[in-house]
Amino acid sequence: MKPIRRTAATASALAVLALGGTLAATAPASAATAGAYNGACGAGYEVFTSTPVMSSQRTVAATTYVAYSSADRQWCAVTVRSKPGARVFMEVTLDTWPVSSTPARDAGSYTAYAGPVYKDLPEAGRCMVWSGTIDIYYNSDLGLCP
């Protein structure tokens, strides 16, 4: 999605959240699908966006999913491995930007996913930033600005 459209889509979705509406997002995929959102955030969380962690130009090693619960008014992030296997270093981080609060972070040696981690809805003027790592591969993204 082009940056302008993504910003407009983010602003629109957050406006719906601020009005207490429900988030219209793609339904989470089945946990049986390798690399798909696995429901780790819990009941009521719906995936809002995702960021791939690439191990090459064409290979997605993992995906960091960011989900929201309108009931809890919290964001959640989880990094899911594309192909579960032997233990490998994985990490997921969720924080606010441009002023960091206390980052929500989970890191360790995992076979399938890192997380979930949770953060409250950011204050006005702040955005959410998230990242995911698997082995030596890393990616991050910024958005979800109220």
Secondary structure, 3 states (H helix, E strand, C coil): CCHHHHHHHHHHHHHHHHCCCCCCCCCCCCCCCCCCCCCCCCCCCEEEEEEEEECCCCCEEEEEEEEEECCCCEEEEEEEECCCCCCEEEEEEEEEECCCCCCEEEEEEECCEEEEEEEECCCCCCEEEEEEEECCEEEEEEECCC
